[in-house]
Amino acid sequence: MSKVTPIKIPYKTRKNLQKRLFEKMSKLNTSREIEKFMADLLTESELVMVTRRLQVAKMLLQDALYEEIKHELGVGFSTIIAVRKKIESGGGGYINFIQELK
């Protein structure tokens, strides 16, 4: 995943925009509205990166080995480790998402 330099946007501005983004997303009523919003917001490459991270999480929660995940999905170990850290100490988003897939 490409590196982002958040310094270009002042912290307070960035946090305010993120808050407003999440508020807007919470007001979307249908999966179609969310799909259209996300398609406008993210590039195809960004959507692929997000879905790849979800697949990494799914495989980690199924006890797949890092090497297997790397080979199957074409992701680096740093991505796998980042997702693992979020699974272990994040807000539960990955776990909730993957559990709802079952």
N, C-alpha and C positions, 0 to 999 in steps of 0.2 A: 504494500500500500504506500502511496506517496506520502511524503512528510509534509506537514502543514506548519506554517509559522503563524501562530495566533497573535504575535506581537503587533502585526500590522493593523489589527483592529483593537482599540482599547478594551481592556478587560470588562469594564462596566457596560460598554456598548455591546460587546459580544454576548455577555450574559443576558442582557435585556432582549437582544434579538433571539437568542435561544429560547428564552422564556416565552416570548410571543409566538415563536414557531411551534412550540409544544402546545400552547393554548389553541392555536389555529388547528393543529392536528386533532386535538381533542374534540373540536366542534364539527369535524367532518363526519357525516352520518352513514355513508355507505362505503363498501369496499371500492366501488367504482370511483367515488369522489377522492378517496385516498390514493387510488392508483393514478388518477389524472394529476393530482397534486404532486405526488412523488415523481412522476414522469417529467413534469415541468421543472421540479426542483433539482433532480439529480441527472447526471449524464448516464448514458447506457453503461459506461465503464464503472461508475460509482454504484449503480444498481447491481452490477455483477459482483463488485467487491463486497457489498452488503450481503448478498445471497450466499456468496462463498463463505463468509464468516459464519453465517447461520448453519451452513453445511459442516463447517469445521466443528462448531458447537455440538451438532447432532452426533457426529462421529466420536468426539471426545466423550460425550455422555453414553455412548455405546461401547466405551473402552477401547476404541481403535488406537493403535500405536501411532506416534508422531510420524514415523517414516511412512506408514501406510497413508496417512492423511496428506502428507507432503506429496507423495507420488500420485495419489488419486486426484487431488484437487489442484495441484500445481502451485501451492502456497509455500511460503517460507516458514522456517521454524519460528521466526519472530511473530508471525501472525498467529500461529498455533498457540504459542506461549501467551500472547496477549489475550486471546479468547479464553484460554484456560484460567488466567488470572481473573477475568471478569466473571467467569462461571463460579470461581471459588470465593470471590470477595466483592462482586458487583451487587447490583440491586435485584438480581433474580430474573432479569429480562430474558436472558438466553434460556434458562431452565424453564420458565413459564411458556415461552414460545415453543420449545421443542416438545414439552409435555402436551401441549394443545395439538400438535401434529399427529399424535398417536390416536 
